[in-house]
Amino acid sequence: MSIFHSMNITSSALTAQRLRMDIVSSNMANVDTTRGKLVNGQWEPYRRKMVVAQPNESFSSSLSHALSKDSHAVGNGVKVTKVVEDETPFKLVYNPEHPDADDQGYVKMPNVDPLKEMVDLISSTRSYEANVTVLNATKGMLMKALEIGK
């Protein structure tokens, strides 16, 4: 295990959480966007996006490393595998004067729930802050180790 192994793990988590915050920001910015994507000549509202993350190493691989006698394995961080669209149905809002209203006066609105987005934002922000704290603690320990060597 390298002296910088924990920093590499923490940096992968920081990258993943930063992407989560960016996706939440995009969702919040498009909460009222009724023309998000052109599908078969018809405008479709913006669809909520979500980040899918997974460990850099499979569970079975991590377990076998941890069970080996001379192992000091602690994991290899996290990676974002994809950004997916939420398939929940669009909200219908009655507004006959809206330019995107159908014949009955209903407008398809994005499937973005601001409350859910704020919860995701708080969660990703707290995770990001925790990882910054870990990075600073690791940096402090490495600086102390260098001072000992003087």
PLY file of the C-alpha trace (Angstrom):
ply
format ascii 1.0
element vertex 150
property float x
property float y
property float z
element edge 149
property int vertex1
property int vertex2
end_header
0.00 0.00 0.00
1.34 3.40 -1.01
1.68 6.31 1.38
-0.74 8.21 -0.88
-3.31 5.38 -1.12
-5.79 7.04 1.23
-5.45 10.32 -0.68
-6.26 8.51 -3.93
-9.35 6.92 -2.37
-10.50 10.25 -0.96
-9.93 12.05 -4.25
-12.09 9.51 -6.09
-14.90 10.16 -3.57
-14.47 13.93 -3.96
-14.77 13.60 -7.73
-17.93 11.48 -7.47
-19.59 13.82 -4.97
-18.70 16.86 -7.08
-20.41 15.25 -10.08
-23.48 14.54 -7.91
-23.62 18.22 -6.94
-23.30 19.25 -10.60
-26.15 16.93 -11.63
-28.37 18.24 -8.82
-27.61 21.80 -9.98
-28.60 20.85 -13.51
-31.84 19.29 -12.27
-32.72 22.38 -10.24
-31.92 24.70 -13.15
-34.31 22.75 -15.38
-37.19 22.35 -12.92
-39.51 24.31 -15.27
-38.03 23.33 -18.66
-40.85 21.99 -20.80
-38.68 21.65 -23.91
-35.78 19.51 -22.80
-35.36 17.08 -25.69
-36.83 16.70 -29.17
-38.24 13.16 -29.56
-39.93 12.14 -32.83
-40.62 15.77 -33.71
-42.26 16.48 -30.31
-40.69 18.35 -27.42
-40.37 16.35 -24.23
-39.80 17.98 -20.83
-36.45 17.75 -19.09
-35.94 14.42 -17.30
-34.30 14.29 -13.89
-30.79 12.86 -14.00
-29.09 10.72 -11.33
-25.50 9.60 -10.76
-24.71 5.89 -10.47
-21.50 5.14 -8.57
-19.83 1.88 -7.62
-16.62 0.75 -5.92
-13.49 0.56 -8.06
-13.09 -3.03 -6.91
-15.69 -5.79 -6.66
-16.84 -6.96 -3.24
-15.51 -10.49 -3.72
-12.11 -9.14 -4.72
-12.02 -6.82 -1.69
-13.06 -9.67 0.60
-10.39 -12.04 -0.70
-7.73 -9.34 -0.25
-8.93 -8.61 3.28
-8.90 -12.30 4.22
-5.37 -12.95 2.99
-2.84 -13.27 5.81
-0.46 -10.51 4.76
-3.10 -8.08 3.55
-3.47 -4.45 4.53
-6.13 -3.79 1.91
-8.47 -0.89 2.56
-10.23 -0.53 -0.78
-9.65 1.35 -3.98
-12.17 4.16 -3.93
-15.28 4.79 -5.97
-16.06 5.58 -9.59
-19.05 7.02 -11.40
-20.25 4.45 -13.90
-23.02 6.44 -15.57
-25.56 9.21 -15.34
-29.09 7.89 -15.85
-32.42 9.57 -16.46
-35.26 9.11 -13.97
-38.12 7.31 -15.72
-40.90 8.52 -13.40
-43.78 10.08 -15.35
-43.94 13.80 -16.02
-46.24 15.99 -13.94
-49.34 17.33 -15.65
-50.20 20.94 -14.81
-53.35 22.66 -16.02
-52.31 25.85 -17.81
-54.23 26.34 -21.08
-52.33 29.56 -21.91
-48.91 27.88 -21.89
-47.44 27.44 -25.40
-46.77 23.73 -24.73
-50.29 22.94 -23.48
-52.12 20.03 -25.10
-55.72 20.12 -26.39
-57.13 19.75 -22.85
-54.94 22.58 -21.52
-52.43 20.39 -19.64
-48.69 20.94 -19.79
-46.17 18.16 -19.18
-43.69 19.42 -16.60
-40.30 17.87 -15.72
-40.21 15.04 -13.18
-37.86 17.07 -10.95
-38.90 17.41 -7.30
-37.04 20.36 -5.72
-37.34 18.83 -2.25
-35.73 15.58 -3.38
-33.00 17.55 -5.14
-32.25 19.57 -2.00
-31.94 16.35 0.03
-29.52 14.98 -2.59
-27.59 18.24 -2.55
-27.26 18.25 1.24
-26.19 14.60 1.20
-23.54 15.11 -1.46
-22.30 18.33 0.18
-21.89 16.62 3.55
-20.08 13.69 1.93
-17.81 16.10 0.09
-17.04 17.98 3.33
-16.31 14.71 5.16
-13.88 13.67 2.45
-12.16 17.06 2.56
-11.73 16.52 6.32
-10.19 13.09 5.67
-7.87 14.58 3.06
-6.74 17.31 5.47
-6.20 14.77 8.28
-4.10 12.59 5.96
-2.09 15.61 4.87
-1.53 16.55 8.52
-0.31 13.05 9.37
2.09 13.05 6.43
3.44 16.46 7.48
4.00 15.18 11.04
5.79 12.14 9.64
8.09 14.45 7.69
8.78 16.50 10.84
9.75 13.31 12.72
12.29 12.56 10.00
14.16 15.86 10.57
0 1
1 2
2 3
3 4
4 5
5 6
6 7
7 8
8 9
9 10
10 11
11 12
12 13
13 14
14 15
15 16
16 17
17 18
18 19
19 20
20 21
21 22
22 23
23 24
24 25
25 26
26 27
27 28
28 29
29 30
30 31
31 32
32 33
33 34
34 35
35 36
36 37
37 38
38 39
39 40
40 41
41 42
42 43
43 44
44 45
45 46
46 47
47 48
48 49
49 50
50 51
51 52
52 53
53 54
54 55
55 56
56 57
57 58
58 59
59 60
60 61
61 62
62 63
63 64
64 65
65 66
66 67
67 68
68 69
69 70
70 71
71 72
72 73
73 74
74 75
75 76
76 77
77 78
78 79
79 80
80 81
81 82
82 83
83 84
84 85
85 86
86 87
87 88
88 89
89 90
90 91
91 92
92 93
93 94
94 95
95 96
96 97
97 98
98 99
99 100
100 101
101 102
102 103
103 104
104 105
105 106
106 107
107 108
108 109
109 110
110 111
111 112
112 113
113 114
114 115
115 116
116 117
117 118
118 119
119 120
120 121
121 122
122 123
123 124
124 125
125 126
126 127
127 128
128 129
129 130
130 131
131 132
132 133
133 134
134 135
135 136
136 137
137 138
138 139
139 140
140 141
141 142
142 143
143 144
144 145
145 146
146 147
147 148
148 149
